[in-house]
Amino acid sequence: LRDLLIACRNCGTRPHMVAAVTAKHFHEAPVPSWVFEEHKTMESGEPLVVLLNPTLLALTKKLVALRPDGPLFLNNKGNPWTDTAIGKAMASLRQKLKKKGIKLSSTGIMYGFRHTFATEMLKKGVPEAHVAGMLGHKSTAMLSKHYSHLSSEIGTLAGHLKHIMALPGEAEPEGAGSPPSAAPAAPAVDETTGKPLECPAA
């Protein structure tokens, strides 16, 4: 279960897809990934590609060495993971955590890692198109449908403003940088003629 948890946490892929990974799906070059030729993405009909971060790459290489044939992720009985087996394992894990006094902030299901992955990427400012690609979507429609609530998180949105830098010639906010020099005084004007008054010689 630990290996499956790590995998789902680090790639945001649907649990049943992670459970189906075999050595033949693993490609280390040109980019470390799992490539599912048999599973076409709904929008484009292209193979589903799951990119691997360093943690998941190391885990995959370890499991490929152990299991060159068949599913890489097996339960403690040596059997492939099924949706039912995953559900039972997570229920058991929730009970163990409860007995230890650990409270979960959510339901605590395996699919929740996919939502967490997407939410964290969006909060970090990763473009929606890139997050959609990592989740296996070819458009941002699903993200807009399920994660539009993030637009109401003012703190998160405000944090993005720090990345917007002033361009040359743009005024800096008051108090930023060195204090502005005093502006030159306007010349005295004759109220009758409107012409500038000459300053007396020093």
C-alpha positions as CSV (number, residue, x, y, z in Angstrom):
1,L,0.0,0.0,0.0
2,R,2.9,2.4,0.8
3,D,4.2,2.2,-2.8
4,L,0.8,2.8,-4.2
5,L,0.2,5.8,-1.9
6,I,3.5,7.3,-2.9
7,A,2.8,6.8,-6.6
8,C,-0.7,8.4,-6.5
9,R,0.6,11.3,-4.4
10,N,3.4,12.1,-6.8
11,C,1.7,11.9,-10.2
12,G,-2.0,12.8,-9.8
13,T,-3.0,9.9,-12.0
14,R,-6.2,7.9,-11.4
15,P,-5.5,5.0,-8.9
16,H,-6.7,2.3,-11.3
17,M,-4.2,3.5,-13.9
18,V,-1.3,3.4,-11.4
19,A,-2.4,-0.1,-10.4
20,A,-2.2,-1.1,-14.1
21,V,1.4,0.1,-14.6
22,T,3.9,-2.6,-15.8
23,A,7.5,-2.5,-16.9
24,K,6.5,-2.1,-20.5
25,H,4.9,1.3,-19.7
26,F,8.1,2.7,-18.3
27,H,10.2,5.0,-20.5
28,E,13.2,6.7,-19.0
29,A,14.1,8.7,-22.2
30,P,13.6,11.2,-23.6
31,V,11.5,12.1,-20.5
32,P,10.9,9.7,-17.5
33,S,7.3,8.6,-17.9
34,W,4.7,5.9,-18.0
35,V,3.2,5.7,-21.5
36,F,-0.1,3.9,-21.9
37,E,-0.5,3.1,-25.6
38,E,-3.7,1.1,-24.8
39,H,-5.4,4.0,-23.1
40,K,-6.1,6.9,-25.4
41,T,-6.9,10.3,-24.0
42,M,-10.6,11.2,-24.6
43,E,-9.9,14.6,-26.2
44,S,-7.1,13.7,-28.7
45,G,-7.0,9.9,-29.0
46,E,-3.2,10.0,-28.2
47,P,-1.5,7.6,-25.7
48,L,-1.8,8.7,-22.1
49,V,1.5,9.9,-20.8
50,V,2.2,10.2,-17.1
51,L,5.4,12.2,-16.2
52,L,7.6,11.0,-13.4
53,N,9.2,13.3,-10.8
54,P,12.5,12.1,-9.2
55,T,10.6,10.3,-6.3
56,L,8.4,8.4,-8.7
57,L,11.2,7.7,-11.1
58,A,13.3,6.1,-8.3
59,L,10.3,4.0,-7.1
60,T,9.5,2.8,-10.7
61,K,13.0,1.7,-11.4
62,K,13.1,-0.2,-8.1
63,L,9.8,-2.0,-8.9
64,V,10.8,-2.7,-12.6
65,A,13.9,-4.5,-11.3
66,L,11.7,-6.5,-8.9
67,R,8.9,-7.2,-11.3
68,P,9.9,-7.2,-15.0
69,D,6.6,-8.9,-15.8
70,G,3.1,-8.0,-14.7
71,P,1.9,-5.1,-12.6
72,L,4.5,-3.2,-10.6
73,F,2.2,-2.4,-7.7
74,L,1.0,-5.4,-5.7
75,N,-0.8,-5.7,-2.4
76,N,0.7,-7.5,0.6
77,K,-0.7,-10.8,-0.7
78,G,1.2,-10.4,-3.9
79,N,-1.9,-9.7,-6.0
80,P,-2.6,-6.8,-8.3
81,W,-4.6,-3.9,-6.8
82,T,-8.3,-3.7,-7.7
83,D,-10.7,-0.9,-6.9
84,T,-12.2,-3.0,-4.2
85,A,-8.9,-3.9,-2.7
86,I,-7.8,-0.3,-2.7
87,G,-11.1,0.8,-1.0
88,K,-10.7,-1.9,1.7
89,A,-7.0,-1.0,2.3
90,M,-7.8,2.7,2.7
91,A,-10.7,1.9,5.1
92,S,-8.2,-0.1,7.2
93,L,-5.7,2.7,7.1
94,R,-8.3,5.3,8.2
95,Q,-9.1,3.1,11.2
96,K,-5.5,2.7,12.2
97,L,-5.0,6.5,12.0
98,K,-8.2,7.0,14.0
99,K,-6.9,4.7,16.8
100,K,-3.7,6.8,16.9
101,G,-5.7,9.9,17.4
102,I,-4.9,11.3,13.9
103,K,-7.8,13.3,12.4
104,L,-8.2,13.4,8.7
105,S,-9.1,16.7,7.1
106,S,-11.0,14.9,4.3
107,T,-12.6,11.5,3.6
108,G,-9.3,9.8,3.1
109,I,-9.7,8.0,-0.2
110,M,-7.0,7.1,-2.7
111,Y,-8.7,9.3,-5.5
112,G,-8.2,12.3,-3.2
113,F,-4.5,12.4,-4.1
114,R,-5.5,13.3,-7.7
115,H,-7.5,16.3,-6.4
116,T,-4.7,17.3,-4.0
117,F,-2.2,17.1,-6.8
118,A,-4.2,19.4,-9.1
119,T,-5.0,21.8,-6.3
120,E,-1.4,22.2,-5.2
121,M,-0.2,22.7,-8.7
122,L,-2.7,25.4,-9.4
123,K,-2.0,27.2,-6.1
124,K,1.7,27.2,-7.0
125,G,0.8,29.1,-10.1
126,V,1.4,26.3,-12.6
127,P,-0.5,27.2,-15.8
128,E,-3.9,25.4,-16.2
129,A,-2.9,23.9,-19.5
130,H,0.2,22.3,-17.9
131,V,-1.8,20.9,-15.0
132,A,-4.4,19.6,-17.4
133,G,-1.6,17.8,-19.3
134,M,-0.2,16.2,-16.1
135,L,-3.7,14.9,-15.2
136,G,-4.1,13.4,-18.7
137,H,-6.5,16.1,-20.1
138,K,-5.9,17.9,-23.4
139,S,-8.0,20.9,-22.5
140,T,-8.6,22.9,-19.3
141,A,-12.4,22.3,-19.3
142,M,-12.3,19.8,-16.5
143,L,-10.1,22.0,-14.4
144,S,-12.4,25.0,-14.8
145,K,-15.4,22.8,-13.9
146,H,-13.9,21.2,-10.7
147,Y,-11.3,23.8,-9.5
148,S,-13.0,27.1,-10.2
149,H,-13.4,27.6,-6.4
150,L,-9.7,28.4,-6.2
151,S,-10.5,31.8,-7.8
152,S,-12.1,32.8,-4.5
153,E,-8.9,32.3,-2.4
154,I,-7.8,35.9,-2.2
155,G,-4.6,35.0,-0.3
156,T,-3.4,32.6,-3.0
157,L,-4.3,35.0,-5.8
158,A,-2.6,37.9,-4.0
159,G,0.6,35.9,-3.7
160,H,0.9,35.8,-7.5
161,L,1.3,39.6,-7.6
162,K,4.9,39.4,-6.2
163,H,5.9,37.9,-9.6
164,I,4.8,41.0,-11.4
165,M,7.8,43.3,-11.6
166,A,7.8,47.0,-12.5
167,L,9.1,47.8,-16.0
168,P,11.7,50.5,-16.6
169,G,10.0,53.9,-16.4
170,E,7.0,52.6,-14.3
171,A,6.5,54.3,-11.0
172,E,7.3,52.2,-7.9
173,P,4.8,52.2,-5.0
174,E,5.2,54.8,-2.3
175,G,7.9,53.8,0.2
176,A,9.5,51.3,-2.2
177,G,13.2,51.7,-3.1
178,S,15.0,55.0,-2.4
179,P,12.9,58.0,-1.4
180,P,12.0,60.3,-4.3
181,S,13.9,63.5,-4.6
182,A,12.0,66.7,-3.9
183,A,10.3,68.1,-6.9
184,P,11.5,71.5,-8.1
185,A,9.3,74.5,-7.0
186,A,7.1,76.0,-9.7
187,P,8.4,79.4,-10.9
188,A,6.6,82.5,-9.6
189,V,4.1,84.0,-12.1
190,D,2.9,87.6,-12.5
191,E,-0.9,87.3,-11.8
192,T,-1.6,90.2,-14.2
193,T,0.5,89.2,-17.3
194,G,0.9,85.4,-16.5
195,K,4.6,85.7,-17.3
196,P,7.2,84.2,-15.0
197,L,8.8,86.6,-12.6
198,E,12.6,87.0,-12.8
199,C,14.5,86.0,-9.8
200,P,16.7,88.7,-8.3
201,A,20.4,88.3,-8.8
202,A,22.2,86.6,-6.0
